[in-house]
Amino acid sequence: MDITGQAQSPDGLVRAVVDVGGMLTDLEIAPEALGLRADHLARVISSVTQEAAGRARAEVRSLYQPLIEEGLVGDLPVLLPGSLPKASATASPPPVDADEDEASFEETFSLRRTER
């Protein structure tokens, strides 16, 4: 089953479809929308796409909720906002090898710029 989210602008001039990860998979813009100011059209597209993504996330949540309640899965998939794994309180950063010569970000960036 492919989960998608769909939404359209109130005037129906813009319609968006996103996949389960929120990636835009289809965008329809009615010819009448091309008469809108570019910044307004951009905001409408962004808003409709975000609404579609919210609908896809809601569908995933509704499918997973019974599984979580039954104890079949522990949590929502990581790809959903707000469902990232919780860091362990005892987790510590990986050890750094003292013999390793690591350049700082600034040094690395500077080297890459001069190598062009």
MOZIFEN-V76458 format. One record per run of one state. SS is the DSSP state (H for helix, E for strand, - for the rest). FROM is the first residue (numbers start at 1). LEN is the number of residues. If there is no record, write none. Layout:
{{SS FROM LEN} {SS FROM LEN}}
//
This chain:
{{- 1 3} {E 4 5} {- 9 5} {E 14 6} {- 20 4} {E 24 6} {- 30 1} {H 31 5} {- 36 2} {H 38 32} {- 70 35} {H 105 10} {- 115 2}}
//
